[in-house]
Amino acid sequence: MSRARSHQPDTVASLKRKLAEKDALLAEKEALLIERERVIAVRDAELYAKTLQIEHIKAQLAVLRRARFGRSSEKLDSEIEQLELVLGELEEGVAESNERAARAQSDAKPGERRKTTDRKPFGRKPLPDHLPRERVVHEPALACGSCGGTVLRKIGEDVTEVLEYVPSSFKVIEHVRPKLSCRSCATILQAPLPSFPIERGRAGPALLAHVVVAKFADALPLYRQTAIYQRAGVDLDRSTMADWVGSMAALIDPLYEAIGLHARRGDVHFADDTTVPVLAPGKGRTDTGRLWVVLRDETPWCGSAPPAAFYRYSRDRKAEQAEALLGTCRGFLHADGYAGFKGLYEAGPKSAAARLIEVACWSHARRKIYDVHVDTGSPLAKAALERIAELFAIEADIIGRPSSERLAVREVQSVPRLGELERFLRAALSQISGKSTLAGAIRYALSRWDALTRYTCDGRLEMSNNAAERAIRPLVLGRKNYLFAGSDSGGVRAAKMYTIIESAKLNGLDPEAYLRDIFARIADHPINRIDELLPWTWKAFADKLAA
């Protein structure tokens, strides 16, 4: 007993110490839990704020895309690109936070796998049916984990689809031509070598199509393509690919001219141009060339002719360049206020009527008023913009309807609004200084009023020249990436390639698949049957040959 009593104080002290340590450990765990809950709450709040911001930006993007018909295309595209960039950054941040949270959960419970789900989130697009499928079967254990039984029967399966990327690859095709000798007369027999896009060249049509589309459709200069192909272990020198592009430009000459003839037929045309910096050897600077486009597109009014875009390069912007582009056109021309077009709207010395009738662009007129509103916040400018927006909204509702229906709607809805807008602009002009930028913008519209309102007289006409501006946009992107064209001949080649590529896209074709087949056929194709290879007839021709 005495011995037990002697150790009792030590036992009590030890118990008190252990209880204190346990209380401290519990307090520490409680503090950790509180901190963890605080971090989770902060993270959830941040995620919620980002989610709201994402939804807000998506709504902005939807509004901007719907308003594309009524805004300066370059400014609007810049706004959309900026919002897309911000949206991508926010979505990446949300995904990163979710991944960290999932990893933290996994780390907190070692030995327990992170939970996954095969359920598709609402709104997820299904993976395309045309893609090849590779089936990977994950077999379970051959014995039951509960009772050890080995007699198992299949009752179903879960399939989870994952989209994967297979890097583009190269291959070498060996064209083998056996030589046979006739035992009777010793004649040597051998099949002829098939025709190649480039005689004695080592590039197949698929590679040539890829190089051309990458340069002109995807705005990847040849030197950048060289670096990309080197990563695949293939050394393709820039100068070699330049030779290929030049050879293909010569090969498609007949197709280029045929598309040009089609694009300049019909009664309704769209035209525009853009600058192209061109190297000027010996001057230490670049000169400014021009790339022009004339577009024929009857889809907005259910016309029967297939769409086509024809591009032309020139070293300057003189009036004779507009004549060279549009001299054979007749009918209506949607264009901006470029003075070089004026001669086309006037009757010639041997003709009683003008070759082309001007249809002015409301997007250009609106843009000048919009710039004033942005710079000054003018209430008059804002009111004018709202009235113009109503006109564009009417056009958005009737796109793709027959010309007779479009004309009927315009007569009822657009013509009265245009009358009100003209009266408003003339009244506004009397209220402001004649030297102000707003006055200049209003005078720009009023001085072209007949041409601006001409679209209400024919259901085939458009309110703007946005179709031509869209056809110019790929050139603007290419110009940003190329910085300049190497020469005038480079500008001519670009015009040919853009004609083929953009016309293919207008007709719903994959330009690379189209060019792949064209490059394989055109060298041996009869020139008098070149129409069979046009973008709008090619598929039927190729299907017929395949059958």
C-alpha positions in Angstrom: 0.0 0.0 0.0 2.8 2.4 0.9 4.4 1.7 -2.4 1.2 2.4 -4.3 0.7 5.6 -2.4 4.2 6.7 -3.2 3.6 6.4 -6.9 0.2 8.0 -6.8 1.3 11.6 -7.2 3.3 10.7 -10.3 0.4 8.8 -11.8 -2.0 11.8 -11.3 0.6 14.2 -12.7 1.1 11.9 -15.7 -2.6 11.6 -16.3 -3.0 15.4 -16.0 -0.1 15.9 -18.5 -1.7 13.4 -20.9 -5.1 15.1 -20.6 -3.5 18.5 -21.2 -1.7 17.1 -24.3 -4.9 15.6 -25.5 -6.8 18.8 -25.0 -4.0 20.7 -26.8 -4.1 18.2 -29.7 -7.9 18.5 -29.8 -7.7 22.3 -29.8 -5.1 22.1 -32.6 -7.3 19.8 -34.6 -10.3 22.1 -34.0 -8.3 25.1 -35.1 -7.1 23.2 -38.2 -10.8 22.2 -39.0 -11.9 25.8 -38.5 -9.1 27.1 -40.7 -9.9 24.4 -43.3 -13.6 25.4 -43.2 -12.5 29.0 -43.6 -10.3 28.1 -46.6 -13.1 26.1 -48.2 -15.6 28.9 -47.6 -13.2 31.4 -49.2 -12.6 29.0 -52.1 -16.3 28.4 -52.6 -16.9 32.1 -52.5 -14.2 32.7 -55.1 -15.5 29.9 -57.3 -19.1 31.3 -57.0 -17.8 34.8 -57.9 -15.9 33.3 -60.9 -18.9 31.3 -62.0 -21.1 34.5 -61.9 -18.4 36.3 -63.8 -18.1 33.5 -66.4 -21.9 33.5 -66.9 -21.8 37.3 -67.2 -19.1 37.2 -69.9 -20.9 34.4 -71.8 -23.9 36.7 -71.9 -21.8 39.6 -73.1 -20.3 37.3 -75.8 -23.8 36.2 -76.9 -24.9 39.8 -77.2 -21.8 40.8 -79.2 -22.1 37.9 -81.6 -25.8 38.8 -82.2 -24.8 42.4 -82.7 -22.0 41.5 -85.2 -24.2 42.6 -88.1 -24.4 46.2 -86.8 -20.9 46.9 -85.5 -17.5 47.7 -86.9 -16.3 44.2 -87.5 -12.6 44.8 -86.5 -13.6 46.6 -83.2 -16.2 44.0 -82.5 -13.9 41.1 -83.2 -11.3 42.7 -80.9 -13.9 42.9 -78.1 -14.9 39.3 -78.6 -11.3 38.1 -78.6 -10.6 40.0 -75.3 -13.7 38.5 -73.7 -12.8 35.0 -75.0 -9.3 35.4 -73.4 -10.8 36.5 -70.1 -13.3 33.7 -70.2 -10.7 31.2 -70.9 -8.5 32.4 -68.0 -11.5 32.3 -65.6 -12.5 28.8 -66.7 -8.9 27.6 -66.3 -8.9 29.1 -62.8 -12.1 27.2 -61.8 -10.7 24.0 -63.2 -7.5 24.4 -61.3 -9.3 25.2 -58.0 -11.5 22.1 -58.5 -8.5 19.9 -59.2 -6.7 21.2 -56.1 -9.8 20.6 -54.0 -10.0 17.0 -55.3 -6.4 16.4 -54.6 -6.7 17.8 -51.1 -9.6 15.5 -50.5 -7.6 12.5 -51.7 -4.6 13.5 -49.5 -6.9 13.9 -46.5 -8.0 10.3 -46.9 -5.0 8.3 -48.0 -5.8 4.9 -49.5 -9.2 6.2 -50.8 -9.4 6.8 -54.5 -10.6 10.2 -55.7 -14.3 9.9 -56.6 -15.0 10.2 -60.3 -18.3 10.1 -62.2 -19.3 9.0 -65.7 -22.3 11.2 -65.7 -22.1 13.9 -68.4 -22.6 17.4 -67.2 -25.7 19.2 -68.4 -25.1 20.7 -71.9 -21.9 18.7 -72.8 -21.7 18.1 -76.5 -21.4 14.4 -77.5 -18.2 13.5 -79.2 -18.4 13.4 -83.0 -19.7 10.1 -84.4 -17.3 10.2 -87.4 -14.2 10.0 -85.3 -12.5 6.5 -85.1 -13.0 4.7 -81.8 -10.3 2.7 -80.0 -11.8 0.4 -77.4 -9.8 -0.2 -74.2 -11.4 -2.9 -71.9 -10.6 -2.8 -68.2 -11.4 -6.2 -66.9 -12.3 -6.6 -63.2 -10.7 -9.2 -60.9 -11.5 -12.8 -61.8 -12.7 -13.6 -58.3 -15.5 -12.0 -56.3 -14.1 -9.7 -53.6 -16.9 -10.5 -51.2 -17.1 -14.3 -51.3 -14.2 -15.4 -53.5 -16.5 -17.0 -56.1 -15.0 -17.5 -59.6 -18.2 -18.0 -61.6 -18.9 -14.5 -62.9 -21.4 -13.5 -65.6 -21.6 -10.2 -67.5 -24.7 -8.1 -66.7 -23.7 -4.9 -68.6 -21.0 -2.4 -69.1 -20.3 1.3 -68.6 -18.6 3.2 -71.5 -16.8 6.4 -70.8 -15.6 8.3 -73.9 -12.4 10.4 -73.7 -11.4 12.6 -76.6 -7.7 12.1 -77.4 -5.3 13.7 -79.9 -3.1 11.8 -82.3 -0.3 14.1 -83.6 -0.2 14.6 -87.3 2.3 12.3 -88.9 4.3 11.8 -92.0 4.7 8.7 -94.1 6.7 7.7 -97.1 4.9 6.1 -100.0 7.0 3.9 -102.2 5.8 3.7 -105.8 7.1 0.3 -106.9 7.1 -0.5 -110.6 8.3 -4.0 -111.3 10.1 -4.6 -114.6 9.0 -7.7 -116.6 10.8 -9.2 -119.6 9.0 -11.0 -122.4 10.7 -14.4 -122.9 9.6 -14.5 -126.5 11.0 -11.1 -127.7 12.9 -9.8 -124.7 10.7 -6.6 -124.5 10.8 -4.9 -121.1 7.4 -4.2 -119.6 6.9 -1.7 -116.8 3.9 0.4 -115.7 4.2 4.1 -116.2 4.9 6.4 -113.2 1.7 8.0 -112.0 1.3 11.7 -112.4 2.4 13.8 -109.4 1.4 17.4 -108.7 5.0 18.5 -109.1 7.0 16.7 -111.7 10.0 14.9 -110.2 8.8 16.4 -106.8 8.9 14.5 -103.6 5.7 16.0 -102.1 2.4 14.2 -102.3 -0.9 16.1 -102.8 -2.0 15.7 -99.1 1.3 17.3 -97.9 1.0 20.1 -100.5 -2.6 20.8 -99.4 -1.6 20.9 -95.8 1.3 23.3 -96.4 -0.9 25.7 -98.4 -3.9 25.6 -96.0 -1.6 26.1 -93.0 -0.1 29.2 -94.6 -3.2 30.9 -96.0 -6.1 29.6 -94.0 -4.4 29.2 -90.7 -1.9 32.1 -91.2 1.2 30.0 -90.4 4.2 31.4 -92.4 6.5 28.8 -93.9 9.3 29.4 -91.5 7.0 28.5 -88.6 5.8 25.4 -90.4 9.5 24.4 -90.7 9.9 24.5 -86.9 6.7 22.5 -86.4 7.7 19.7 -88.8 11.2 19.5 -87.3 9.6 18.5 -84.0 8.2 15.5 -85.9 11.7 14.6 -87.1 11.1 15.8 -90.7 13.4 18.5 -92.1 11.4 20.6 -94.6 13.3 23.7 -95.6 11.4 26.9 -96.0 12.7 27.4 -99.5 11.6 23.9 -100.5 8.0 24.6 -99.3 8.1 28.0 -101.0 8.8 26.1 -104.3 5.9 23.9 -103.6 3.5 26.8 -103.0 4.7 28.5 -106.2 4.2 25.4 -108.2 0.7 24.9 -106.9 -0.2 28.5 -107.6 0.7 27.9 -111.2 -1.2 24.6 -111.3 -4.5 26.1 -110.1 -4.5 29.0 -112.6 -7.4 27.6 -114.7 -9.5 27.0 -111.5 -8.7 30.5 -110.2 -9.9 32.1 -113.5 -13.1 29.9 -113.6 -14.0 31.0 -110.0 -13.4 34.6 -111.0 -15.8 34.3 -114.0 -18.5 32.9 -111.8 -18.0 35.4 -109.0 -18.4 38.3 -111.4 -21.6 37.0 -113.0 -25.0 37.5 -111.6 -26.8 40.8 -110.6 -25.6 41.3 -107.0 -22.0 41.8 -105.9 -20.0 42.8 -102.9 -16.5 44.3 -103.1 -13.8 45.4 -100.6 -10.1 45.7 -100.3 -7.3 45.8 -97.7 -3.7 46.8 -97.5 -0.8 44.4 -97.7 2.7 45.6 -96.9 5.1 44.4 -99.6 8.9 44.3 -99.4 10.7 46.9 -101.5 14.3 45.7 -101.9 16.8 48.6 -101.9 14.4 51.1 -100.2 14.9 49.9 -96.7 11.1 49.8 -96.1 7.9 48.2 -97.3 5.5 49.5 -99.9 1.8 49.1 -99.6 -0.1 46.8 -102.0 -3.8 45.9 -102.0 -5.8 42.7 -102.0 -9.3 43.1 -103.5 -12.2 40.8 -103.3 -15.5 40.6 -105.2 -18.0 38.3 -103.6 -21.1 36.6 -105.0 -23.4 35.2 -102.3 -27.1 34.6 -102.9 -27.7 32.5 -99.8 -29.3 35.4 -97.8 -32.2 35.5 -100.2 -32.4 31.9 -101.3 -30.7 32.4 -104.7 -29.7 29.4 -106.7 -26.2 30.3 -107.7 -23.4 28.9 -105.4 -21.3 31.5 -103.5 -17.8 32.4 -104.6 -15.1 34.8 -103.6 -12.5 36.1 -106.1 -9.4 37.9 -104.9 -7.0 40.1 -106.9 -3.7 41.7 -106.0 -2.6 45.2 -107.1 0.3 47.4 -106.2 -1.8 50.5 -105.8 -5.4 51.7 -105.3 -6.0 53.6 -108.5 -9.4 53.6 -110.2 -8.1 51.3 -112.9 -7.7 48.5 -110.3 -11.4 48.7 -109.4 -12.1 48.6 -113.2 -9.9 45.5 -113.5 -11.7 43.8 -110.7 -15.3 44.7 -111.5 -15.3 45.8 -115.2 -17.3 42.8 -116.3 -19.8 43.0 -113.5 -23.3 44.2 -114.1 -26.2 44.9 -111.7 -25.8 46.1 -108.0 -22.5 46.6 -106.1 -22.3 46.7 -102.3 -19.2 48.7 -101.4 -17.8 51.5 -99.2 -17.5 55.0 -100.3 -14.2 54.5 -102.2 -13.9 57.1 -105.0 -12.4 54.6 -107.4 -15.8 52.9 -107.7 -17.5 56.1 -108.9 -16.7 55.5 -112.5 -18.5 52.2 -112.4 -21.7 53.9 -111.3 -21.6 56.3 -114.3 -22.9 55.7 -117.8 -20.2 55.3 -120.4 -19.9 57.3 -123.6 -21.4 54.4 -125.6 -24.0 53.2 -123.1 -27.2 54.9 -121.8 -27.0 53.2 -118.4 -24.4 52.7 -115.7 -22.8 49.3 -115.5 -23.3 49.1 -111.7 -25.8 50.6 -109.3 -24.3 51.6 -105.9 -25.6 50.0 -102.7 -24.0 51.9 -99.8 -23.1 50.2 -96.6 -24.9 51.1 -93.4 -22.1 49.6 -91.3 -19.7 52.2 -92.5 -22.3 55.0 -91.9 -23.0 53.7 -88.5 -19.3 53.3 -87.6 -18.7 57.0 -88.0 -21.6 57.9 -85.6 -20.5 55.2 -83.2 -16.9 56.6 -83.0 -18.4 60.0 -82.1 -20.5 58.4 -79.4 -17.5 56.6 -77.9 -15.4 59.7 -77.9 -18.0 62.2 -76.7 -21.0 60.3 -75.3 -23.3 62.5 -77.4 -27.0 61.8 -76.7 -27.8 62.6 -80.4 -25.3 60.0 -81.5 -26.7 57.5 -79.1 -30.3 58.1 -80.4 -29.1 57.7 -84.0 -27.4 54.4 -83.1 -30.6 53.1 -81.5 -32.6 53.9 -84.6 -30.0 52.2 -86.9 -30.0 49.2 -84.6 -33.7 48.8 -85.2 -33.1 48.6 -88.9 -30.4 45.9 -88.5 -32.7 43.9 -86.2 -35.2 43.8 -89.0 -32.6 42.4 -91.4 -31.5 39.8 -88.8 -35.1 38.4 -88.8 -35.4 38.1 -92.6 -32.0 36.7 -93.5 -32.4 33.4 -95.5 -35.9 34.2 -96.7 -36.9 34.6 -100.3 -36.3 38.0 -101.9 -40.1 38.7 -102.3 -40.7 38.2 -98.6 -37.7 40.3 -97.6 -38.9 43.1 -99.8 -42.4 43.0 -98.3 -41.1 43.1 -94.8 -38.8 46.1 -95.6 -41.7 48.0 -97.2 -43.7 47.7 -94.1 -41.1 48.0 -91.4 -37.9 49.5 -92.7 -39.1 52.2 -95.1 -41.1 54.1 -92.3 -38.1 53.9 -89.9 -35.7 55.2 -92.6 -38.0 58.2 -93.1 -38.0 58.9 -89.4 -34.2 58.5 -89.3 -33.7 60.9 -92.1 -35.8 63.5 -90.4 -34.0 63.0 -87.1 -30.6 63.3 -88.7 -31.5 66.5 -90.6 -33.0 68.0 -87.4 -29.9 67.0 -85.4 -27.7 68.6 -88.0 -29.4 71.9 -87.3 -28.8 71.6 -83.6 -25.0 71.1 -83.6 -21.9 72.9 -84.9 -21.3 72.2 -88.6 -17.6 71.7 -87.9 -18.2 68.9 -85.3 -17.3 65.3 -85.9 -20.9 64.3 -85.4 -22.0 66.7 -88.1 -19.4 65.2 -90.4 -20.7 61.7 -89.6 -24.3 62.8 -90.3 -23.4 64.5 -93.6 -21.6 61.3 -94.6 -24.9 59.4 -94.3 -27.2 62.0 -95.8 -25.0 62.6 -98.8 -25.3 58.8 -99.6 -29.0 58.5 -98.6 -30.2 57.2 -102.0 -27.5 54.5 -102.0 -28.0 53.7 -98.3 -31.8 53.2 -98.8 -31.6 51.3 -102.1 -31.7 47.9 -100.3 -35.4 48.6 -99.6 -36.1 48.5 -103.4 -34.9 44.9 -104.1 -35.2 41.9 -101.8 -31.8 40.6 -103.1 -29.9 43.5 -101.7 -28.3 43.8 -98.3 -28.2 46.6 -95.8 -24.4 46.4 -95.4 -21.3 45.2 -97.1 -20.4 43.0 -94.2 -20.2 39.9 -96.5 -17.2 41.4 -98.3 -15.7 42.5 -95.0 -16.0 38.9 -93.7 -14.2 37.7 -96.9 -11.4 40.2 -96.2 -11.0 39.1 -92.5 -8.7 36.1 -93.2 -6.4 38.4 -95.1 -6.2 40.7 -92.1 -5.2 37.8 -89.8 -2.6 36.6 -92.3 -1.2 40.1 -92.6 -0.7 40.3 -88.9 1.2 37.0 -88.9 3.2 37.5 -92.1 4.0 41.1 -91.4 4.5 41.6 -95.2 4.4 39.9 -98.6 7.8 39.2 -100.1 7.0 40.6 -103.5 4.3 41.5 -105.9 4.3 37.9 -107.2 3.7 36.8 -103.6 0.6 39.0 -103.5 -0.7 37.4 -106.7 -0.1 33.9 -105.3 -1.9 34.9 -102.1 -4.9 36.1 -104.2 -5.1 32.8 -106.0 -4.9 30.7 -102.8 -7.4 32.8 -100.9 -9.8 32.5 -103.9 -9.7 28.7 -103.8 -9.7 28.4 -100.0 -12.4 30.9 -99.2 -14.7 29.7 -102.0 -14.4 26.2 -100.7 -15.3 27.4 -97.2 -18.3 29.3 -98.6 -19.6 26.1 -100.1 -19.2 24.1 -96.9 -16.1 22.2 -97.8 -13.0 21.4 -95.8 -10.4 23.4 -97.8 -7.6 20.9 -97.1 -9.6 17.9 -98.2 -10.7 19.8 -101.3 -7.2 20.9 -102.2 -5.8 17.4 -101.5 -8.0 16.0 -104.2 -7.6 19.0 -106.6 -3.8 18.8 -106.4 -4.0 15.1 -107.2 -6.2 15.5 -110.2 -5.7 18.9 -111.8 -2.4 18.3 -113.6 -4.1 15.6 -115.8 -7.6 17.1 -115.9 -8.8 18.4 -119.3 -8.8 22.2 -119.3 -12.2 22.2 -121.1 -13.7 20.4 -118.1 -12.3 22.6 -115.4 -15.9 23.3 -114.2 -15.9 19.8 -112.7 -13.4 20.8 -110.2 -15.1 24.0 -109.0 -15.9 23.9 -105.2 -19.7 23.7 -105.8 -19.4 20.8 -108.4 -16.3 19.0 -107.1 -18.1 16.8 -104.5 -20.6 15.4 -107.0 -17.7 14.8 -109.5 -15.5 13.1 -107.0 -18.4 10.9 -105.7 -19.2 9.9 -109.3 -15.6 8.8 -109.9 -15.5 6.9 -106.6 -18.7 5.1 -107.5 
